[in-house]
Amino acid sequence: MNLIIYLIVGAIVGYVASRIMNTNSQQGVLLDIVVGIAGAFLAGFFISPLLGVGTINEAINLPTILVSLLGAVILLAIVKLFTGAGRRTL
């Protein structure tokens, strides 16, 4: 059951994060899910203890989804930093 929850919430969080970071046209639905799940995992591991918020495994509510979204946005920012996807050419 947790796997299905991670896939559904990961897809939603990944899609919203890709819209925020303006990478939606560069990646597909599968990569949205991967980024959302990885962002939720990283957020649950690093950000949740700092903020005192639970993870998606404990409960699905607004704070846990926002922390997962923050993790996915940070993950996309790191990917853009290393791949140079956000750089403009003259």
Phi, psi and omega in degrees: 000323180296326179296318179295320179296316178298320180294315182291309181293322178298320178296316180293312181295318179297320179295313180296319179295321179292329175290321179295316183273003177058041176244014185295324181283345183268344184227157182262190183294320181297317179290329173300316180294317180297315179295320179295317180291316179295321177295320178294321178295312180295321178294320178294330182275321186252315189275320182303316178295329179291322183266350181074027180254146179288180178255176180294333178296327182280312181197148174257105177217181186300314179298321181290324178291321179294322177293320177296320177297318177298318177297319179292321178294317178297319178297317177294324178295320178294318179297317178296325180295317183278332180270345181075021183290338183266001182277144178255148176254152179268000000 
